[in-house]
Amino acid sequence: MALPRLLNAVPAAPQVRAEIGRAIRALVAEDERRLLHRRHELAAIRQDCEFLANVLREFLWELRKAGFNPDEPRVPDGGQWTTDDGGAVASASVTSDLV
């Protein structure tokens, strides 16, 4: 009666089995080091995202405190405020150095 293929694939010599065990442990240890490194990277990314979210919340709070209302009517594609009848509000013209 023949042994299952898996048992035939494992060498019987103790030295060879020990070497295979060391190789497996080394591979597992490397995977664990990479996983730990990746967890540290993800934690740093989460921390950066939380910081940016707080900065954005503070910025939006300051805008609202200064009277900014995102629901005020604006000229399409220009972002300028308009009057209720759709006319543009008079404002100081801004010249560009790029033109």
C-alpha positions in Angstrom: 0.0 0.0 0.0 1.4 3.4 -1.0 1.5 6.4 1.3 -0.5 9.5 0.4 1.5 11.9 -1.9 1.9 14.5 0.8 3.7 12.0 3.1 5.9 10.9 0.2 6.9 14.6 -0.6 8.3 15.2 2.9 11.8 13.8 3.3 12.4 11.3 6.0 15.9 12.6 7.0 15.7 14.6 10.3 18.3 17.1 9.0 16.3 17.8 5.9 13.1 18.2 7.8 14.8 20.6 10.2 16.1 22.7 7.3 12.6 22.8 5.8 11.2 23.9 9.2 13.8 26.7 9.4 13.0 27.9 5.9 9.3 27.9 6.6 9.8 29.9 9.9 12.0 32.4 8.1 9.4 32.9 5.4 6.7 33.3 8.0 8.8 35.8 10.0 9.4 37.9 6.9 5.7 37.9 6.1 5.0 39.0 9.7 7.6 41.8 9.5 6.0 43.0 6.2 2.5 42.9 7.8 3.7 44.8 10.8 5.3 47.4 8.6 2.1 47.7 6.5 0.1 48.2 9.7 2.4 51.0 10.8 2.0 52.6 7.3 -1.8 52.4 7.5 -1.9 53.8 11.0 0.2 56.8 9.8 -2.1 57.3 6.8 -5.2 57.2 9.1 -3.5 59.8 11.4 -2.8 62.0 8.4 -6.4 61.7 7.2 -7.8 62.6 10.7 -5.5 65.6 10.8 -6.6 66.8 7.4 -10.3 66.2 8.3 -9.8 68.4 11.4 -8.1 71.1 9.3 -11.0 71.1 6.8 -13.6 71.2 9.6 -11.8 74.2 11.1 -11.6 75.9 7.7 -15.3 75.4 7.1 -16.2 76.7 10.5 -14.1 79.8 9.9 -15.9 80.3 6.6 -19.3 80.0 8.2 -18.3 82.3 11.0 -17.2 84.9 8.4 -20.6 84.8 6.8 -20.0 82.5 3.9 -23.2 80.8 2.7 -22.8 78.1 0.1 -26.5 78.4 -0.8 -26.2 82.0 -2.0 -26.9 82.4 -5.7 -23.9 82.5 -7.9 -23.1 83.0 -11.6 -22.8 79.6 -13.3 -19.1 78.5 -13.8 -17.9 81.7 -12.3 -18.5 81.3 -8.6 -19.3 85.1 -8.3 -22.3 86.1 -6.2 -25.4 87.3 -8.1 -28.4 89.4 -7.2 -31.7 87.7 -6.7 -32.7 88.7 -10.3 -29.7 86.9 -11.8 -27.5 89.9 -12.4 -23.9 89.9 -11.3 -23.0 91.8 -8.2 -20.6 94.7 -8.9 -17.2 93.9 -7.6 -13.6 95.2 -8.1 -12.1 93.8 -11.2 -9.1 91.6 -10.8 -6.3 91.7 -13.4 -4.1 88.8 -14.0 -0.3 88.9 -14.7 -0.8 85.8 -16.8 -2.6 87.6 -19.7 
